[in-house]
Amino acid sequence: MVNIRVYNDTDRRSWDEYVMGSQGSCCYHQPGWKNVIEKSFGNRAHYLLAEDSGKVCGIFPLVQLKSMIFGNFMVSLPYFNYGGICADTPGIEQQLLDQAIKTATDEKAGHIEMRHLRPVGLGLEEKKTKVSMKLELPGTPEELWKSFSSKLRNQINRPLKEAMLVRVGRHAELNNFYRVFSANMRDLGTPVYKKDFFRNILDEFPESAWIITVCLKSGEPAAGGFFTAFKDTVEIPWASSLRSYNRLGPNMLLYWSGLKLACEKGYRIFDFGRSTPGEGTYKFKEQWGAAPVQLYWHYWMRDGGTMPEINPKNAKYRMPIKIWQRLPIGMTRLIGPVIAKNLP
């Protein structure tokens, strides 16, 4: 008989073993992300575990976001592209969902958002507006380089001709990365995460998280990317470049450096992250040879209302975004994290 219960710290090993052994799991199902989220943002995590005869047979990580601005709701998982239910059978998926709905109801949450890589039934509302852009990697960087168009190779070589430098590191590159990332988020009109969020990821995943920065020959950072690895895949969930240097193409060198390193480390897939088909980021990733993989975001709505639109395209956020873009970067670094912790 399957038993559904709340995860506790003594379950970490069995949860982790299930994640590593399941074909349906993703990077963000790892229990270390619970520690990162709670430590970085203080948001309450509701991690559900399914067991059959003492053996894990399903998991469902949930995080509750609660604020005056955006409301009270749960996401699996916020801040990241993936999450959702991972279980051995549809029946166990349903049991995990039923318990999640009970928890959400008890917590007076308005909805649950689940970020899946596959369609699930379960009577849930579904969005299919986003895709993940993924590239199958060859065995060597040389093979990958030969697969690029001459135009793309020229774009990668441009920053090298400007004597830009590539730095691969972890904590030592955090300040450079955050300097670029926070400036770019301000320019986009998006509240930035606090620096400790990225530091906590590096601390929690010493073998599978790193930073690459591209700097001018003076040492000033022009682009930066944060990379995570899981099983056979490397993902770049956060990447930014300073607009003032875009004509020199530091972002092209950043992505090439990430792809090259992924090949050298023996990974088979490079995940460029999610995009909207036809938009600028989609086309940027497509030029590297990445192909779209459909994402399925599922929703349970407490009162049967319409699915939420907590994103920059929502018209009601248009004016706040414009105001944010005019704020000094120092101010956005100070107050941004207070808002960003409740943005899914």
N, C-alpha and C positions, 0 to 999 in steps of 0.2 A: 504493500500500500504506500502511495506517495504522500509524503509529509511536506508541507510548505511552512517554512519558518524564516525568521529574521537572521541574517548573517551576523556573526560575531567574530572577534579577532582570532579566536582559536580555529576558525574555519578557513583561515587564509590558505593553508597548504592544500587542502582538498579542493577549494574553489579554484586555486591557481592550476592545479593538475587537471581539473575539468576543462578549464579554458584552453590549456595547451593541447589537450587531446581532442577537443571538439572541432569538427570541420566548419561549424556555423559561428564560431567565435570571432571576435575582432580584437584589435589592440586594446580598446577601451573597456573590454570586459575584465581585464586584469584587475585584481583587488587593489593594487597599488594606486590606482586612480582615485579610489575612495579616500585614501589618505591625502592625496594631493588636493582634492577638492575641499575637504573639510579643513585642512590646515591653511589653505590659501584664502578661502572665502567664508568659512564658517557656516556654509549652507548645510542643512540637515540631509543626510543620506539615508535612504530606505532600501537596503540591499536584501533581496529575497532569494532564498535557497530552497530548491526542491531535492528531496532525498527519497530513495527507495531502498529499504533494508540497510540504511546507514551509508549508502553510496550516492554521491551527488549525481543528479540526472537533469538538472536544469537550474538556470540562474536568471535573475532579472534585477540589474542595478538601476536604482532610481535616485534622483536628487530633487529636493524640493526647493523651489525658488519662490520667495515671498517678499513683495514690496508694494508700497503705495502706488508706484508708477505703473508697474506691469502686472500686478495681481499675484495670486497664489496658485501655483501649478507645479507639476512634476515633469521631469524630462529624463529620458534615458538615451544618451547622456547630454547634459548641457556643455557648452564650450567646445565640443568635439563633433566630428562628422558622423560618428557611428555609435551604436549601442543597441538597446532593445532587448527583447527576450531571446535567450539561447537555451534550447531544451531538446531532449532526445525525441520527443513525440509531440504531435499537435495537442494531444490530451493534456500533457504536462504544461505546454504553453498556455492552454486555457486556464488551468489551475493557478499558474503564476499570475496571469492577467486578473483573474477573479480576486486574488489576494491583494494585488496592486490597487484595484478599484476600491476594495474595502478600505485600504490604507488611505487612499486619496480622499475618500468620502469622510473618513474619520478626521482627516486633517483639513477638511473643507476646501480642498483644492478644486479649481474649476475645470482642469483638464489634465490629461497625461499625454505627452508627446513621446513617441518611440521612433528611433532613427534606425531603420532596418536596411540591410543590403538585399533583401528579398521580400516578395509579397507574403503577407500572412492573412489568413482569413479572420476568424475570431470576431466578425461583425464590426470591425473598426473602420472609421473614416480614413481616407488615404489621400496623400499628396504625392505627385510624381513630377514636380517642377524642377528638381535638381538631379544632376548626374555626378558621379565621381569619375575623374579623368585618370586612367591608368595606362602605364606603358610596360609591356613585357620586355625585360632586359636581356640582351645577349650575354655571352660568357665573358666578354672583355670590353673595356672602354673603347678599344680600337675598332671593334665591330660596330659599336654604337655610333662612333664618330663617322664612320663610312656611310651609315644609314641616313645621315642628315643631308639636307639640301645644301648647296654651296652658299645660298643666302644665309641659312642658319649658322653655318660654320663661320662666315664672315662676321656675323653679329656677335658670336662668342669671342672671336679674335680681336674685335674692336677694343674692349677694355684692357686686354693684354697689351695691345700696342700703346695704351695710355699708361702702362706700367702699374696697373692695378694689382693688388696683392690678395691672395686667397688665404684665409686663416680658418683652420678646422680645430675646434676645441670644445670645451664645455663651460665651466664656470668662468674661465679666464676671458671668454668672448661674450659673456652675458651683457656687460655694460654696452659694448658696441652694438650688439643685436637690439637691445632695448632702446637705445638712442634712436636708431632708425625706425624701429617698429612703432614706438610711441608717436614719432613725428608723422609717420604715414597714417596712423589711425586718426590723428587730429585732422589731417588733410581730407580724409574720407568722411569726417563727421561722426566717427564712432568712438565711444568711450573706451579707453585702453585698460587692459588688465594691469594689476600691479606687478612689479618686477619679481616679487617673491613667488608668484605663481610659476614662473619659468624656473626659478632657482629650485623650487620644491620638486618639479618634474625631474630635473637633473639629479637631485639627491635621491629620489625614489627609484630612478631607472639608470643606474651608473653605467650599464652595459649597452643600453639601447636608446639613448637620447643624446644628441649633440647639436652643436651650433656651427654654422659656416657663415663667415662674414667676408665681404669684399671691401677692401679699403683702398683709398688713394695712396700713392707712394709716400705721402706725408703721414699716413697712418689714420687719417680720418675715415670713419666707416661710411660707405655709400649704399650698401645693401646687406641684408642679413636674413638667414633662414634658420628655423628651428626644425630639427629632424627627429623622428621617432621610428623605431623598427619593431616589427612583430612577425614571428615566423619567417616567411620568405619575402616580406614586403617592407619597403622603406616609404615613409610618408613625410610630406612637408606640410604640416597643418598651418604654419605661420611663416610668411615670407613678405618682405617689404624692401623698398628701395627709396632713396630720397629723390624727390622730383627734380631737384636742382642738378642732379647728375644723370638723369634718365637718358640724355642724348649720348652719353658715353657707354650705355648698356651694361651697367654693373649687374643688373638682374639676370642677364643672359649668362654671364660668367658664374653667377651664384647657382643657377639651375644646372649648368653643365658640371660644375664642381660636385654638386650633390649626386647627380646621375653617375658620374665617374666613380665617386667613392662607393656608391651602392653596388656597381659592377665589381669593383675591386674586393668588396667584402662578400661577394657571392650571393647577393639578393637577386631574386628573380622578377620582382615587380616593383615599379616606382609609382607611388600614388601621389598625383599632383593636387589632390583635394577636390572639393565639390565646386561645381560651376553651374550656371544656367545656360542651356544650349543656345548658341548664337551670339552670346554676349562676349565682351572683350577678353575676359579671363579664359573663357572656353577656347577662343581662337588662339590665344597665347599658348595654352597647353597643347592644343591640337597640333601646332607646328612642330612639336618635339616628337610626334608620332603617337601621342596618347589617344586612347579610344574611350568613349563614354560608357559607363556602367550605370544603369538606372538605380536611383535611390528611392526607397519607399519609406515615407514618413507616415506613421499611423497615429490616430488620435482616438482617445476616449474622451467624450465631452460630457461633463456632469449633468448639464441641463439640456443636452441635445442641441446646443447652439452651433454656430458656424465655426469652422476651424480658425485658430488664431493666426494673426499676421504680425508677429513681433519682428519686423525686419525693416531695413532702410527704405524699401519700396512702398511701404505703407504711407499714404498721403499725410496722415496725421503727424508723422515724424519729420516731414519735410522742413518745416521751419526750425525745429530744434537742431536738426543736422546743420543747417546753414549757420545758425548761431555758434554751434560748437566749432565749426571750421574757422571761425574768426577769433577764437580764444587763444591766448598765449599757450605755447606747448607746456610750459611749467605748470600752468593752472590745470590743464587737462590731465597731466600726470598725477596731480594731487587729488582731484575730485573724480576723475574718470573711473578708478577702481571701485568707488562706492556704488556707481551705477552699473558698471560692467558685471559685477558679481551676480546681478539679477537678470542679465540678458542671456537668453538661451543660445 
